[in-house]
Amino acid sequence: MTTQLYHLPRSRSTRVLWTLEELGDPFECSVMTREESRGAEHRARHPLGRVPVIGDGGEHLFESAAIVLALADRDPQGRLCFPLGSRERELTYQWAFFAMLEIEAPTVTARDERERDPERHAAARERVGTAARVVEHELSGQEFIVGGRFSAADIVLGSVLVFARDQGLLDEGFPEVSRYTDALVARPARATAYSVA
């Protein structure tokens, strides 16, 4: 069954598109406008009118990190995940949630409060830095965050780290994170996903 992605370019749904490109299996991508995502038709897929959403067989799934992990889990070849019950599988979930909660959430706050509330911006910036130092330590001597190979954990964590970097929150003091994100940005599947306008 072909996966259908409802996508808004340069949003969280791009990490889902990146995942689909890495897997290389057939899929369909419906590029939406913000107005379309807020319409009644799309709200039947996502009650808040957001992207990404994937659909297959009349069922829908939303939340970008959940979709990335689900797509990895569904792949019979296990190209982006590790065996069920393995320590690597557990760590994949750990780093995906860590990325979303400890890095992406405060990055959004730092971005949104840069001008409005410098104190909140500074606190969020410090929180991002604290979390990034954890990743910096974990990446020491490692090409990827889990199990010595590229996985769904790298898609979620990498996309969030690039977002933080683009907001100027990882400018210095993170050589391992910088090396890691540069390598992920150079992946052909990611370049293809980010080329969708």
GROMACS elastic network, one bead per residue, 0.5 to 0.9 nm:
[ bonds ]
;  ai    aj funct       b0    kb
    1    27     6  0.89487   500
    1    56     6  0.66456   500
    1    57     6  0.72994   500
    2    25     6  0.84067   500
    2    26     6  0.62329   500
    2    27     6  0.52729   500
    2    28     6  0.70934   500
    2    55     6  0.87304   500
    2    56     6  0.66064   500
    2    57     6  0.87178   500
    3    20     6  0.89271   500
    3    25     6  0.89818   500
    3    26     6  0.74913   500
    3    28     6  0.62633   500
    3    29     6  0.85045   500
    3    54     6  0.65923   500
    3    55     6  0.60198   500
    3    56     6  0.53879   500
    3    57     6  0.87773   500
    4    27     6  0.59112   500
    4    29     6  0.58547   500
    4    30     6  0.73194   500
    4    53     6  0.82139   500
    4    54     6  0.53717   500
    4    55     6  0.50733   500
    4    56     6  0.63260   500
    5    13     6  0.84289   500
    5    16     6  0.80798   500
    5    17     6  0.76145   500
    5    27     6  0.75093   500
    5    28     6  0.61164   500
    5    30     6  0.60458   500
    5    31     6  0.82774   500
    5    51     6  0.89899   500
    5    52     6  0.70036   500
    5    53     6  0.59593   500
    5    55     6  0.66318   500
    6    13     6  0.79500   500
    6    28     6  0.86260   500
    6    29     6  0.60949   500
    6    31     6  0.62248   500
    6    32     6  0.67698   500
    6    37     6  0.86989   500
    6    42     6  0.87954   500
    6    51     6  0.65010   500
    6    52     6  0.57102   500
    6    53     6  0.52628   500
    6    54     6  0.61669   500
    6    55     6  0.81389   500
    7    11     6  0.81122   500
    7    12     6  0.88140   500
    7    13     6  0.56302   500
    7    14     6  0.73106   500
    7    16     6  0.86821   500
    7    17     6  0.79392   500
    7    29     6  0.66374   500
    7    30     6  0.58892   500
    7    32     6  0.58118   500
    7    33     6  0.86268   500
    7    51     6  0.60396   500
    7    52     6  0.55559   500
    7    53     6  0.73435   500
    7    54     6  0.88285   500
    8    11     6  0.59005   500
    8    12     6  0.81173   500
    8    13     6  0.63615   500
    8    14     6  0.75449   500
    8    30     6  0.84778   500
    8    31     6  0.57220   500
    8    32     6  0.53555   500
    8    33     6  0.64880   500
    8    34     6  0.74048   500
    8    37     6  0.84284   500
    8    50     6  0.89703   500
    8    51     6  0.65443   500
    8    52     6  0.73321   500
    8   197     6  0.85667   500
    9    12     6  0.83534   500
    9    13     6  0.71766   500
    9    14     6  0.62992   500
    9    31     6  0.72812   500
    9    32     6  0.81756   500
    9    33     6  0.88338   500
    9   193     6  0.87568   500
    9   194     6  0.74644   500
    9   195     6  0.86732   500
    9   196     6  0.64435   500
    9   197     6  0.58469   500
   10    13     6  0.75697   500
   10    14     6  0.61362   500
   10   194     6  0.70767   500
   10   196     6  0.86111   500
   10   197     6  0.82136   500
   11    14     6  0.57661   500
   11    15     6  0.81891   500
   11    51     6  0.78570   500
   11    52     6  0.82907   500
   12    15     6  0.59458   500
   12    16     6  0.75518   500
   12    51     6  0.72797   500
   12    52     6  0.67889   500
   12    63     6  0.85877   500
   12    64     6  0.61775   500
   12    65     6  0.87737   500
   12   159     6  0.86357   500
   13    16     6  0.51609   500
   13    17     6  0.64435   500
   13    18     6  0.86899   500
   13    51     6  0.59530   500
   13    53     6  0.78306   500
   13    63     6  0.85746   500
   13    64     6  0.60639   500
   14    18     6  0.60355   500
   14    19     6  0.85523   500
   14    52     6  0.81458   500
   14    64     6  0.86593   500
   14   159     6  0.88122   500
   14   190     6  0.86241   500
   14   193     6  0.62546   500
   14   194     6  0.66478   500
   14   196     6  0.87573   500
   15    19     6  0.62485   500
   15    20     6  0.87391   500
   15    64     6  0.70418   500
   15    65     6  0.81683   500
   15    68     6  0.74558   500
   15   155     6  0.65679   500
   15   156     6  0.68908   500
   15   159     6  0.65603   500
   15   190     6  0.81484   500
   15   193     6  0.78660   500
   15   194     6  0.88846   500
   16    20     6  0.63168   500
   16    21     6  0.86190   500
   16    52     6  0.73928   500
   16    54     6  0.88974   500
   16    64     6  0.62546   500
   16    65     6  0.79627   500
   16    67     6  0.67357   500
   16    68     6  0.56954   500
   16    71     6  0.86398   500
   16   155     6  0.85907   500
   16   156     6  0.89840   500
   16   193     6  0.86726   500
   17    20     6  0.50711   500
   17    21     6  0.61522   500
   17    22     6  0.85983   500
   17    29     6  0.82001   500
   17   189     6  0.87854   500
   17   190     6  0.82212   500
   17   192     6  0.87859   500
   17   193     6  0.55159   500
   17   194     6  0.83591   500
   18    21     6  0.50693   500
   18    22     6  0.61638   500
   18    23     6  0.86969   500
   18   155     6  0.75846   500
   18   189     6  0.58964   500
   18   190     6  0.50590   500
   18   191     6  0.81912   500
   18   192     6  0.75710   500
   18   193     6  0.50476   500
   18   194     6  0.77797   500
   19    22     6  0.50693   500
   19    23     6  0.62734   500
   19    24     6  0.86328   500
   19    68     6  0.63289   500
   19    71     6  0.76019   500
   19    72     6  0.80411   500
   19    80     6  0.85023   500
   19   152     6  0.74628   500
   19   155     6  0.70647   500
   19   189     6  0.79394   500
   19   190     6  0.81859   500
   19   193     6  0.86555   500
   20    23     6  0.51411   500
   20    24     6  0.61730   500
   20    25     6  0.70110   500
   20    26     6  0.83678   500
   20    27     6  0.73958   500
   20    68     6  0.85651   500
   20    71     6  0.78388   500
   20   189     6  0.84458   500
   20   193     6  0.86742   500
   21    24     6  0.50438   500
   21    25     6  0.76366   500
   21   188     6  0.87575   500
   21   189     6  0.51159   500
   21   190     6  0.74014   500
   21   192     6  0.74098   500
   21   193     6  0.68728   500
   22    25     6  0.85398   500
   22    79     6  0.87812   500
   22    80     6  0.84261   500
   22   188     6  0.84979   500
   22   189     6  0.53620   500
   22   190     6  0.77755   500
   23    26     6  0.89497   500
   23    71     6  0.87533   500
   23    72     6  0.83912   500
   23    75     6  0.80742   500
   23    79     6  0.72591   500
   23    80     6  0.78528   500
   23   189     6  0.88771   500
   24    27     6  0.85769   500
   24   189     6  0.87287   500
   31   196     6  0.85617   500
   31   197     6  0.81651   500
   32    35     6  0.80287   500
   32    36     6  0.59541   500
   32    37     6  0.64171   500
   32    51     6  0.88526   500
   33    36     6  0.51494   500
   33    37     6  0.63133   500
   33    38     6  0.88468   500
   34    37     6  0.51078   500
   34    38     6  0.64961   500
   34    39     6  0.89749   500
   34    49     6  0.88722   500
   34    50     6  0.84145   500
   35    38     6  0.53116   500
   35    39     6  0.65757   500
   36    39     6  0.51801   500
   36    40     6  0.85024   500
   36    41     6  0.81753   500
   36    42     6  0.70493   500
   36    49     6  0.85746   500
   37    40     6  0.83636   500
   37    41     6  0.81939   500
   37    42     6  0.54946   500
   37    43     6  0.72840   500
   37    46     6  0.87592   500
   37    48     6  0.89611   500
   37    49     6  0.51918   500
   37    50     6  0.59559   500
   37    51     6  0.71484   500
   38    41     6  0.83490   500
   38    42     6  0.65788   500
   38    43     6  0.65670   500
   38    48     6  0.76679   500
   38    50     6  0.71119   500
   39    42     6  0.56142   500
   39    43     6  0.62032   500
   39    44     6  0.89129   500
   39    49     6  0.70238   500
   40    44     6  0.64128   500
   40    49     6  0.81462   500
   41    44     6  0.55034   500
   41    45     6  0.73037   500
   42    45     6  0.51369   500
   42    46     6  0.62675   500
   42    47     6  0.80144   500
   42    48     6  0.89807   500
   42    49     6  0.60360   500
   42    50     6  0.81049   500
   43    48     6  0.63007   500
   43    50     6  0.79184   500
   44    47     6  0.62091   500
   44    49     6  0.82586   500
   45    48     6  0.89816   500
   45    49     6  0.77821   500
   45    50     6  0.89557   500
   45    53     6  0.69741   500
   45    54     6  0.85972   500
   45    55     6  0.82189   500
   45    59     6  0.84955   500
   45    60     6  0.60712   500
   45    61     6  0.79020   500
   45    62     6  0.81231   500
   46    49     6  0.52454   500
   46    50     6  0.61870   500
   46    51     6  0.76479   500
   46    52     6  0.86518   500
   46    53     6  0.69640   500
   46    60     6  0.80130   500
   46    61     6  0.80998   500
   46    62     6  0.66896   500
   47    50     6  0.78337   500
   50    53     6  0.77590   500
   50    62     6  0.84030   500
   50    63     6  0.88334   500
   51    54     6  0.89011   500
   51    62     6  0.72184   500
   51    63     6  0.76154   500
   51    64     6  0.79294   500
   52    61     6  0.84829   500
   52    62     6  0.59573   500
   52    63     6  0.64643   500
   52    64     6  0.59968   500
   52    67     6  0.83231   500
   53    60     6  0.65450   500
   53    61     6  0.55810   500
   53    63     6  0.71553   500
   53    64     6  0.78109   500
   53    67     6  0.79381   500
   54    59     6  0.83104   500
   54    60     6  0.55935   500
   54    61     6  0.54123   500
   54    62     6  0.65991   500
   54    67     6  0.74515   500
   55    58     6  0.63944   500
   55    59     6  0.55199   500
   55    61     6  0.65514   500
   56    59     6  0.55883   500
   56    60     6  0.67707   500
   57    60     6  0.84565   500
   61    66     6  0.80692   500
   61    67     6  0.67120   500
   62    65     6  0.87643   500
   62    66     6  0.71185   500
   62    67     6  0.64535   500
   63    66     6  0.54226   500
   63    67     6  0.61799   500
   63    68     6  0.87833   500
   64    67     6  0.50864   500
   64    68     6  0.62116   500
   64    69     6  0.86912   500
   64   156     6  0.84565   500
   65    68     6  0.50856   500
   65    69     6  0.62118   500
   65    70     6  0.84727   500
   65    96     6  0.67154   500
   65    97     6  0.78295   500
   65   100     6  0.76911   500
   65   152     6  0.88818   500
   65   155     6  0.89340   500
   65   156     6  0.62767   500
   66    69     6  0.52227   500
   66    70     6  0.59977   500
   66    71     6  0.85529   500
   66    96     6  0.88630   500
   67    71     6  0.59813   500
   67    72     6  0.84516   500
   68    71     6  0.52598   500
   68    72     6  0.62515   500
   68    73     6  0.86414   500
   68   152     6  0.63583   500
   68   153     6  0.87442   500
   68   155     6  0.78412   500
   68   156     6  0.74618   500
   69    72     6  0.51001   500
   69    73     6  0.61019   500
   69    74     6  0.86313   500
   69    80     6  0.85806   500
   69    81     6  0.80479   500
   69    92     6  0.84696   500
   69    93     6  0.77988   500
   69    96     6  0.83525   500
   69   152     6  0.62016   500
   69   153     6  0.80920   500
   69   156     6  0.88383   500
   70    74     6  0.60601   500
   70    75     6  0.87193   500
   71    74     6  0.51234   500
   71    75     6  0.64316   500
   71    80     6  0.85263   500
   71   152     6  0.87365   500
   72    75     6  0.54654   500
   72    76     6  0.87793   500
   72    78     6  0.67905   500
   72    79     6  0.72082   500
   72    80     6  0.51416   500
   72    81     6  0.55564   500
   72    82     6  0.89335   500
   72   151     6  0.81151   500
   72   152     6  0.63918   500
   73    76     6  0.78034   500
   73    78     6  0.71095   500
   73    80     6  0.78979   500
   73    81     6  0.64530   500
   73    82     6  0.85146   500
   73    84     6  0.88284   500
   74    77     6  0.88209   500
   74    78     6  0.80355   500
   75    78     6  0.53841   500
   75    79     6  0.69693   500
   75    80     6  0.78550   500
   75    81     6  0.83655   500
   76    79     6  0.81607   500
   77    80     6  0.85437   500
   77    81     6  0.89985   500
   78    81     6  0.52205   500
   78    82     6  0.63592   500
   78    83     6  0.76175   500
   79    82     6  0.80606   500
   79   150     6  0.84103   500
   79   151     6  0.72051   500
   79   152     6  0.89288   500
   80   149     6  0.87303   500
   80   150     6  0.67394   500
   80   152     6  0.51508   500
   80   153     6  0.82182   500
   81    84     6  0.87647   500
   81    88     6  0.81835   500
   81    89     6  0.66009   500
   81    92     6  0.75587   500
   81   150     6  0.86754   500
   81   151     6  0.56312   500
   81   152     6  0.62825   500
   81   153     6  0.82533   500
   82    85     6  0.85893   500
   82    86     6  0.68143   500
   82    87     6  0.85437   500
   82    88     6  0.59830   500
   82    89     6  0.50608   500
   82    90     6  0.88503   500
   82    92     6  0.82332   500
   82   147     6  0.83712   500
   82   151     6  0.82482   500
   83    86     6  0.55328   500
   83    87     6  0.87172   500
   83    88     6  0.77680   500
   83    89     6  0.63592   500
   84    87     6  0.87807   500
   84    88     6  0.88932   500
   84    89     6  0.62867   500
   84    90     6  0.85211   500
   85    88     6  0.83861   500
   85    89     6  0.66083   500
   85    90     6  0.73547   500
   86    89     6  0.52283   500
   86    90     6  0.66019   500
   86    91     6  0.88196   500
   87    90     6  0.51207   500
   87    91     6  0.62450   500
   87    92     6  0.86745   500
   87   147     6  0.89280   500
   88    91     6  0.50043   500
   88    92     6  0.61331   500
   88    93     6  0.88268   500
   88   146     6  0.61919   500
   88   147     6  0.58818   500
   89    92     6  0.50897   500
   89    93     6  0.66616   500
   89    94     6  0.87643   500
   89   146     6  0.85906   500
   90    93     6  0.53705   500
   90    94     6  0.62601   500
   90    95     6  0.88720   500
   91    95     6  0.60821   500
   91    96     6  0.84028   500
   91   145     6  0.87099   500
   91   146     6  0.65898   500
   91   147     6  0.87401   500
   91   153     6  0.80825   500
   92    95     6  0.54706   500
   92    96     6  0.62009   500
   92    97     6  0.87221   500
   92   145     6  0.83319   500
   92   146     6  0.65501   500
   92   151     6  0.77388   500
   92   152     6  0.69508   500
   92   154     6  0.84266   500
   93    96     6  0.51432   500
   93    97     6  0.61774   500
   93    98     6  0.84063   500
   93   152     6  0.88797   500
   93   153     6  0.71102   500
   94    97     6  0.54473   500
   94    98     6  0.59990   500
   94    99     6  0.85721   500
   94   153     6  0.83941   500
   95    99     6  0.59326   500
   95   100     6  0.85873   500
   95   145     6  0.79120   500
   95   146     6  0.85097   500
   95   153     6  0.59669   500
   95   154     6  0.83414   500
   95   156     6  0.80111   500
   95   157     6  0.66010   500
   96    99     6  0.52167   500
   96   100     6  0.64400   500
   96   101     6  0.87523   500
   96   152     6  0.79548   500
   96   153     6  0.54392   500
   96   154     6  0.81359   500
   96   155     6  0.85098   500
   96   156     6  0.55620   500
   96   157     6  0.59605   500
   97   100     6  0.51697   500
   97   101     6  0.59866   500
   97   102     6  0.79472   500
   97   156     6  0.86180   500
   97   157     6  0.86910   500
   98   101     6  0.53580   500
   98   102     6  0.52675   500
   98   103     6  0.70454   500
   98   104     6  0.88193   500
   98   131     6  0.83459   500
   98   157     6  0.79767   500
   99   102     6  0.57055   500
   99   103     6  0.51252   500
   99   104     6  0.61180   500
   99   105     6  0.85926   500
   99   131     6  0.85689   500
   99   153     6  0.89504   500
   99   156     6  0.67710   500
   99   157     6  0.50726   500
   99   158     6  0.84127   500
   99   159     6  0.88696   500
   99   160     6  0.62630   500
   99   161     6  0.78067   500
  100   103     6  0.59341   500
  100   105     6  0.63078   500
  100   156     6  0.78104   500
  100   157     6  0.77763   500
  100   160     6  0.71928   500
  101   104     6  0.60876   500
  101   105     6  0.54576   500
  101   106     6  0.78369   500
  102   105     6  0.63768   500
  102   106     6  0.67926   500
  102   107     6  0.88131   500
  102   127     6  0.74220   500
  102   128     6  0.68840   500
  102   130     6  0.88667   500
  102   131     6  0.61147   500
  102   132     6  0.88219   500
  103   106     6  0.57516   500
  103   107     6  0.60294   500
  103   108     6  0.87721   500
  103   127     6  0.76041   500
  103   128     6  0.52375   500
  103   129     6  0.84497   500
  103   131     6  0.63314   500
  103   132     6  0.74030   500
  103   157     6  0.87178   500
  103   160     6  0.68580   500
  103   161     6  0.73957   500
  103   164     6  0.74807   500
  104   108     6  0.62350   500
  104   109     6  0.87338   500
  104   128     6  0.80654   500
  104   160     6  0.57071   500
  104   161     6  0.78706   500
  104   163     6  0.77622   500
  104   164     6  0.72296   500
  105   108     6  0.53732   500
  105   109     6  0.65471   500
  105   110     6  0.88286   500
  105   124     6  0.86853   500
  105   128     6  0.88168   500
  106   110     6  0.59911   500
  106   111     6  0.84680   500
  106   121     6  0.87117   500
  106   123     6  0.85625   500
  106   125     6  0.70410   500
  106   126     6  0.88997   500
  106   127     6  0.66183   500
  106   128     6  0.61682   500
  107   110     6  0.50105   500
  107   111     6  0.61118   500
  107   112     6  0.85397   500
  107   121     6  0.89962   500
  107   124     6  0.66924   500
  107   125     6  0.70259   500
  107   127     6  0.86364   500
  107   128     6  0.65207   500
  107   160     6  0.86842   500
  107   163     6  0.77777   500
  107   164     6  0.57750   500
  107   167     6  0.75749   500
  107   169     6  0.77542   500
  108   111     6  0.51173   500
  108   112     6  0.60627   500
  108   113     6  0.84621   500
  108   124     6  0.85513   500
  108   164     6  0.85101   500
  109   112     6  0.51388   500
  109   113     6  0.58492   500
  109   114     6  0.82101   500
  109   120     6  0.75920   500
  109   121     6  0.66393   500
  109   124     6  0.62036   500
  109   125     6  0.85142   500
  110   113     6  0.53663   500
  110   114     6  0.57944   500
  110   118     6  0.87313   500
  110   120     6  0.71586   500
  110   122     6  0.71628   500
  110   123     6  0.79762   500
  110   124     6  0.52132   500
  110   125     6  0.58706   500
  110   128     6  0.88337   500
  110   167     6  0.82761   500
  110   169     6  0.84773   500
  111   114     6  0.55465   500
  111   115     6  0.86250   500
  111   121     6  0.73296   500
  111   124     6  0.89656   500
  111   167     6  0.66557   500
  112   115     6  0.76126   500
  112   116     6  0.75995   500
  112   117     6  0.86999   500
  112   121     6  0.78845   500
  113   118     6  0.64760   500
  113   119     6  0.84137   500
  113   120     6  0.63964   500
  113   121     6  0.51602   500
  113   122     6  0.89205   500
  113   124     6  0.89375   500
  114   117     6  0.62664   500
  114   118     6  0.56605   500
  114   119     6  0.87196   500
  114   120     6  0.80273   500
  114   121     6  0.52350   500
  114   122     6  0.81699   500
  115   118     6  0.62390   500
  115   121     6  0.81848   500
  116   120     6  0.87698   500
  116   121     6  0.85261   500
  117   120     6  0.54832   500
  117   121     6  0.62158   500
  117   122     6  0.87486   500
  118   122     6  0.60619   500
  118   123     6  0.86155   500
  119   122     6  0.51677   500
  119   123     6  0.63011   500
  119   124     6  0.86657   500
  120   123     6  0.50938   500
  120   124     6  0.61068   500
  120   125     6  0.84510   500
  121   124     6  0.51923   500
  121   125     6  0.60338   500
  121   126     6  0.86205   500
  122   126     6  0.61704   500
  122   127     6  0.86402   500
  123   126     6  0.51471   500
  123   127     6  0.62949   500
  123   128     6  0.87822   500
  124   127     6  0.50054   500
  124   128     6  0.62659   500
  124   129     6  0.86218   500
  125   128     6  0.51616   500
  125   129     6  0.62387   500
  125   130     6  0.86949   500
  125   169     6  0.63382   500
  126   130     6  0.61413   500
  126   131     6  0.86746   500
  126   169     6  0.88430   500
  127   130     6  0.51117   500
  127   131     6  0.63109   500
  127   132     6  0.85451   500
  128   131     6  0.52211   500
  128   132     6  0.59959   500
  128   133     6  0.85966   500
  128   164     6  0.78389   500
  128   169     6  0.72316   500
  128   170     6  0.83239   500
  129   133     6  0.61463   500
  129   134     6  0.88013   500
  129   169     6  0.72965   500
  129   170     6  0.71458   500
  130   133     6  0.52775   500
  130   134     6  0.67787   500
  131   134     6  0.52042   500
  131   135     6  0.66506   500
  131   136     6  0.87311   500
  132   135     6  0.50058   500
  132   136     6  0.59966   500
  132   137     6  0.86045   500
  132   161     6  0.81066   500
  132   170     6  0.79480   500
  132   174     6  0.76628   500
  132   177     6  0.76352   500
  133   137     6  0.61782   500
  133   138     6  0.85771   500
  133   173     6  0.87239   500
  133   174     6  0.73113   500
  133   177     6  0.87440   500
  134   137     6  0.52921   500
  134   138     6  0.63055   500
  134   139     6  0.87541   500
  135   139     6  0.60487   500
  135   140     6  0.86875   500
  135   145     6  0.82219   500
  135   176     6  0.84001   500
  135   177     6  0.70985   500
  136   139     6  0.53218   500
  136   140     6  0.65047   500
  136   174     6  0.62593   500
  136   175     6  0.76173   500
  136   176     6  0.54985   500
  136   177     6  0.55673   500
  137   140     6  0.54742   500
  137   176     6  0.80340   500
  138   141     6  0.83984   500
  138   142     6  0.77893   500
  138   145     6  0.71201   500
  139   142     6  0.50111   500
  139   143     6  0.70035   500
  139   144     6  0.70251   500
  139   145     6  0.61547   500
  139   176     6  0.61562   500
  139   177     6  0.72628   500
  139   180     6  0.79028   500
  140   143     6  0.84424   500
  140   176     6  0.63817   500
  141   176     6  0.84534   500
  142   145     6  0.69406   500
  142   146     6  0.86341   500
  142   148     6  0.68700   500
  142   176     6  0.88362   500
  142   180     6  0.89029   500
  143   146     6  0.89647   500
  143   148     6  0.66865   500
  143   149     6  0.74673   500
  143   150     6  0.83502   500
  143   179     6  0.87573   500
  143   180     6  0.68245   500
  143   183     6  0.87282   500
  144   147     6  0.73485   500
  144   148     6  0.56734   500
  144   149     6  0.57213   500
  144   150     6  0.58640   500
  144   151     6  0.80181   500
  144   153     6  0.87355   500
  144   154     6  0.67351   500
  144   180     6  0.74190   500
  145   148     6  0.72711   500
  145   149     6  0.79540   500
  145   150     6  0.79161   500
  145   151     6  0.83679   500
  145   153     6  0.69827   500
  145   154     6  0.63426   500
  145   157     6  0.84795   500
  145   180     6  0.89925   500
  146   149     6  0.66974   500
  146   150     6  0.76469   500
  146   151     6  0.73900   500
  146   153     6  0.71165   500
  146   154     6  0.79504   500
  147   150     6  0.81576   500
  147   151     6  0.85684   500
  150   153     6  0.78422   500
  150   154     6  0.62726   500
  150   155     6  0.83483   500
  151   154     6  0.54563   500
  151   155     6  0.68552   500
  152   155     6  0.50489   500
  152   156     6  0.64010   500
  152   157     6  0.85114   500
  153   156     6  0.54087   500
  153   157     6  0.59092   500
  153   158     6  0.79321   500
  154   157     6  0.51280   500
  154   158     6  0.51753   500
  154   159     6  0.78470   500
  154   184     6  0.79580   500
  155   158     6  0.52304   500
  155   159     6  0.58691   500
  155   160     6  0.84777   500
  155   184     6  0.81443   500
  155   190     6  0.89752   500
  156   159     6  0.54120   500
  156   160     6  0.63208   500
  156   161     6  0.86937   500
  157   160     6  0.52566   500
  157   161     6  0.61141   500
  157   162     6  0.86331   500
  158   161     6  0.50837   500
  158   162     6  0.61195   500
  158   163     6  0.85554   500
  158   177     6  0.89965   500
  158   180     6  0.77634   500
  158   181     6  0.59913   500
  158   184     6  0.67308   500
  158   185     6  0.83897   500
  159   162     6  0.52192   500
  159   163     6  0.62776   500
  159   164     6  0.87912   500
  159   181     6  0.82302   500
  159   184     6  0.85183   500
  159   185     6  0.87033   500
  160   163     6  0.50235   500
  160   164     6  0.62866   500
  160   165     6  0.85987   500
  161   164     6  0.50183   500
  161   165     6  0.60440   500
  161   166     6  0.84889   500
  161   170     6  0.83180   500
  161   177     6  0.78725   500
  161   181     6  0.70181   500
  162   166     6  0.60047   500
  162   167     6  0.85808   500
  162   181     6  0.63299   500
  162   182     6  0.87109   500
  162   185     6  0.81993   500
  163   166     6  0.50795   500
  163   167     6  0.63723   500
  163   168     6  0.89399   500
  163   169     6  0.89928   500
  164   167     6  0.51173   500
  164   168     6  0.66419   500
  164   169     6  0.54890   500
  164   170     6  0.65368   500
  165   168     6  0.51560   500
  165   169     6  0.54166   500
  165   171     6  0.67339   500
  165   178     6  0.86562   500
  165   181     6  0.89653   500
  166   169     6  0.74488   500
  166   170     6  0.82094   500
  167   170     6  0.80468   500
  168   171     6  0.57161   500
  169   172     6  0.85751   500
  170   173     6  0.75091   500
  170   174     6  0.68046   500
  170   177     6  0.85311   500
  170   178     6  0.82980   500
  171   174     6  0.77067   500
  171   178     6  0.89456   500
  172   175     6  0.76142   500
  172   178     6  0.88948   500
  173   176     6  0.89792   500
  174   177     6  0.53011   500
  174   178     6  0.60717   500
  174   179     6  0.86797   500
  175   179     6  0.61262   500
  175   180     6  0.85191   500
  176   179     6  0.51195   500
  176   180     6  0.60615   500
  176   181     6  0.85796   500
  177   180     6  0.50152   500
  177   181     6  0.60334   500
  177   182     6  0.84332   500
  178   181     6  0.52870   500
  178   182     6  0.60341   500
  178   183     6  0.85773   500
  179   182     6  0.52581   500
  179   183     6  0.62812   500
  179   184     6  0.87755   500
  180   183     6  0.52821   500
  180   184     6  0.63355   500
  180   185     6  0.87251   500
  181   184     6  0.50199   500
  181   185     6  0.60209   500
  181   186     6  0.85488   500
  182   185     6  0.51833   500
  182   186     6  0.63235   500
  183   186     6  0.52127   500
  183   187     6  0.67865   500
  184   187     6  0.53890   500
  184   190     6  0.75400   500
  185   188     6  0.82297   500
  185   190     6  0.64190   500
  185   191     6  0.70078   500
  186   189     6  0.87055   500
  186   190     6  0.73454   500
  186   191     6  0.69785   500
  187   190     6  0.54430   500
  187   191     6  0.64305   500
  187   192     6  0.88500   500
  188   191     6  0.50436   500
  188   192     6  0.61861   500
  188   193     6  0.86699   500
  189   192     6  0.51057   500
  189   193     6  0.62371   500
  189   194     6  0.87137   500
  190   193     6  0.50398   500
  190   194     6  0.61755   500
  190   195     6  0.85476   500
  191   194     6  0.52348   500
  191   195     6  0.61432   500
  192   195     6  0.51471   500
  192   196     6  0.69991   500
  193   196     6  0.58344   500
  194   197     6  0.77977   500
